[in-house]
Amino acid sequence: MPITDVTIVSRCSHCRHLISETTVKKDNMRLMVSDLVWCESCGAETPEVREVAGRQSALEAERASYPANPPVPDLSAAEYRRWRENRTAR
């Protein structure tokens, strides 16, 4: 059965404080808004940012699945050139 409802999370654009969560049908989903909302943390009306719930955790899980970068030698430019020349000469 296809998923028809999506949970939308509204946050403050300045401090990322959670303002509200709303469940809407995919057909009625609107993430791009120019509305101002009252943020309790900031104490002011700020632009609203809307995201699909669970998006941030999905991004973090994807980043964690990437392979680690190899260590980079901490060398000056001249030392690096010598290191690279020695490495390619092999």
Backbone as CSV, one residue per row, in Angstrom:
resi,resn,N_x,N_y,N_z,CA_x,CA_y,CA_z,C_x,C_y,C_z
1,MET,0.843,-1.174,0.000,0.000,0.000,0.000,0.897,1.249,0.000
2,PRO,0.675,2.181,-0.910,1.536,3.365,-1.000,1.337,4.315,0.183
3,ILE,2.382,5.029,0.487,2.316,6.011,1.570,1.660,7.269,1.027
4,THR,0.586,7.712,1.671,-0.115,8.902,1.205,0.058,10.078,2.151
5,ASP,0.402,9.823,3.412,0.569,10.902,4.385,2.047,11.097,4.706
6,VAL,2.425,12.358,4.868,3.805,12.718,5.177,3.784,13.669,6.363
7,THR,4.721,13.499,7.296,4.822,14.405,8.437,5.803,15.515,8.094
8,ILE,5.330,16.749,8.217,6.132,17.938,7.926,6.509,18.589,9.247
9,VAL,7.798,18.943,9.385,8.306,19.589,10.587,8.603,21.048,10.263
10,SER,8.053,21.963,11.059,8.312,23.397,10.891,9.334,23.830,11.930
11,ARG,10.362,24.543,11.482,11.429,24.998,12.382,11.718,26.471,12.154
12,CYS,12.316,27.092,13.168,12.788,28.471,13.056,14.017,28.466,12.157
13,SER,14.112,29.419,11.242,15.254,29.441,10.325,16.536,29.920,10.995
14,HIS,16.417,30.586,12.146,17.612,31.103,12.823,18.200,30.096,13.813
15,CYS,17.375,29.565,14.720,17.893,28.681,15.769,17.504,27.217,15.573
16,ARG,16.704,26.905,14.527,16.252,25.546,14.202,15.368,24.936,15.293
17,HIS,14.756,25.772,16.129,13.837,25.321,17.180,12.588,24.730,16.524
18,LEU,12.111,23.590,17.036,10.917,22.941,16.507,9.689,23.765,16.857
19,ILE,8.941,24.160,15.835,7.737,24.959,16.047,6.493,24.080,15.998
20,SER,6.388,23.226,14.984,5.213,22.350,14.901,5.496,21.154,13.999
21,GLU,4.657,20.140,14.158,4.664,18.966,13.283,3.263,18.800,12.736
22,THR,3.156,18.574,11.424,1.867,18.443,10.778,1.905,17.246,9.841
23,THR,0.839,16.483,9.801,0.727,15.379,8.858,-0.208,15.806,7.741
24,VAL,0.275,15.723,6.498,-0.516,16.130,5.328,-0.417,15.045,4.260
25,LYS,-1.327,15.105,3.305,-1.258,14.194,2.169,-0.142,14.662,1.248
26,LYS,0.502,13.712,0.573,1.600,14.062,-0.330,1.165,15.075,-1.384
27,ASP,-0.066,14.958,-1.846,-0.564,15.861,-2.878,-0.623,17.304,-2.389
28,ASN,-0.839,17.498,-1.085,-0.981,18.846,-0.529,0.302,19.353,0.124
29,MET,1.381,18.609,-0.005,2.630,18.959,0.667,3.241,20.204,0.032
30,ARG,3.616,21.157,0.888,4.272,22.375,0.415,5.415,22.688,1.370
31,LEU,6.649,22.548,0.896,7.805,22.775,1.756,8.362,24.185,1.612
32,MET,8.226,24.793,0.456,8.764,26.135,0.229,7.707,27.172,0.623
33,VAL,7.980,27.926,1.694,7.051,28.948,2.158,7.830,30.220,2.480
34,SER,7.131,31.323,2.466,7.756,32.602,2.827,7.068,33.202,4.053
35,ASP,6.424,32.357,4.842,5.693,32.810,6.020,6.638,33.108,7.180
36,LEU,6.222,34.037,8.023,6.931,34.303,9.270,6.169,33.598,10.391
37,VAL,6.912,32.981,11.317,6.302,32.291,12.449,6.937,32.793,13.738
38,TRP,6.196,32.699,14.832,6.714,33.125,16.123,7.590,32.020,16.704
39,CYS,8.828,32.372,17.037,9.761,31.418,17.638,9.909,31.754,19.115
40,GLU,9.614,30.774,19.974,9.725,30.976,21.422,11.175,31.205,21.850
41,SER,12.108,30.487,21.227,13.522,30.613,21.600,14.089,31.977,21.235
42,CYS,13.797,32.440,20.018,14.320,33.732,19.552,13.519,34.899,20.119
43,GLY,12.245,34.669,20.422,11.385,35.736,20.908,11.021,36.729,19.824
44,ALA,10.937,36.237,18.581,10.614,37.113,17.452,9.972,36.295,16.340
45,GLU,9.408,37.024,15.375,8.880,36.357,14.191,10.034,36.137,13.225
46,THR,10.210,34.899,12.820,11.320,34.549,11.935,10.783,33.745,10.754
47,PRO,11.541,33.667,9.666,11.105,32.838,8.537,11.015,31.366,8.944
48,GLU,10.048,30.698,8.374,9.803,29.290,8.695,10.548,28.389,7.714
49,VAL,11.105,27.292,8.208,11.739,26.268,7.379,10.948,24.989,7.569
50,ARG,10.527,24.380,6.463,9.778,23.127,6.537,10.603,21.992,5.961
51,GLU,10.562,20.851,6.649,11.279,19.649,6.216,10.382,18.440,6.429
52,VAL,10.674,17.385,5.703,9.992,16.112,5.931,10.606,15.499,7.187
53,ALA,9.774,15.021,8.089,10.259,14.430,9.343,11.157,13.237,9.043
54,GLY,12.268,13.135,9.768,13.196,12.039,9.585,14.272,12.322,8.554
55,ARG,14.209,13.460,7.896,15.180,13.790,6.860,16.592,13.913,7.439
56,GLN,16.724,14.606,8.548,18.042,14.820,9.142,18.689,13.503,9.569
57,SER,17.921,12.613,10.182,18.494,11.322,10.606,18.866,10.472,9.394
58,ALA,18.110,10.572,8.299,18.450,9.827,7.079,19.756,10.352,6.481
59,LEU,19.959,11.670,6.517,21.208,12.246,6.013,22.397,11.807,6.856
60,GLU,22.240,11.810,8.170,23.326,11.392,9.057,23.668,9.920,8.856
61,ALA,22.664,9.087,8.663,22.909,7.664,8.423,23.640,7.461,7.096
62,GLU,23.278,8.241,6.091,23.960,8.128,4.803,25.414,8.573,4.918
63,ARG,25.664,9.686,5.614,27.043,10.160,5.797,27.878,9.136,6.555
64,ALA,27.279,8.470,7.530,28.000,7.467,8.313,28.370,6.252,7.468
65,SER,27.628,6.015,6.390,27.918,4.854,5.541,29.043,5.122,4.545
66,TYR,29.463,6.381,4.391,30.554,6.698,3.462,31.868,6.156,3.994
67,PRO,32.784,5.747,3.113,34.096,5.306,3.592,34.885,6.495,4.137
68,ALA,35.771,6.214,5.072,36.576,7.280,5.675,37.611,7.783,4.681
69,ASN,37.961,9.058,4.804,39.004,9.630,3.961,40.375,9.150,4.436
70,PRO,41.295,8.925,3.497,42.643,8.539,3.923,43.320,9.711,4.626
71,PRO,44.244,9.444,5.542,44.898,10.533,6.249,45.749,11.368,5.289
72,VAL,45.744,12.672,5.510,46.511,13.595,4.685,47.773,13.963,5.447
73,PRO,48.942,13.831,4.814,50.167,14.195,5.524,50.219,15.697,5.795
74,ASP,50.674,16.081,6.959,50.778,17.489,7.340,52.153,17.986,6.908
75,LEU,52.266,18.422,5.666,53.534,18.820,5.088,53.453,20.213,4.497
76,SER,54.585,20.891,4.408,54.633,22.159,3.692,54.574,21.851,2.199
77,ALA,54.470,22.875,1.356,54.365,22.665,-0.083,55.615,21.987,-0.631
78,ALA,56.794,22.401,-0.180,58.042,21.808,-0.668,58.154,20.354,-0.221
79,GLU,57.822,20.089,1.037,57.878,18.713,1.535,56.890,17.827,0.792
80,TYR,55.712,18.388,0.492,54.704,17.611,-0.221,55.193,17.265,-1.622
81,ARG,55.827,18.223,-2.333,56.353,17.943,-3.665,57.375,16.814,-3.617
82,ARG,58.297,16.862,-2.645,59.297,15.794,-2.499,58.618,14.457,-2.191
83,TRP,57.641,14.486,-1.298,56.914,13.273,-0.926,56.202,12.682,-2.138
84,ARG,55.569,13.542,-2.942,54.843,13.087,-4.131,55.803,12.539,-5.176
85,GLU,56.952,13.215,-5.376,57.937,12.740,-6.343,58.486,11.377,-5.936
86,ASN,58.772,11.198,-4.655,59.262,9.910,-4.167,58.214,8.824,-4.329
87,ARG,56.983,9.189,-4.136,55.899,8.216,-4.234,55.684,7.773,-5.682
88,THR,55.770,8.716,-6.626,55.549,8.367,-8.045,56.778,7.714,-8.656
89,ALA,57.969,7.923,-8.066,59.195,7.337,-8.596,59.258,5.836,-8.349
90,ARG,58.500,5.348,-7.447,58.540,3.912,-7.107,58.014,3.059,-8.183
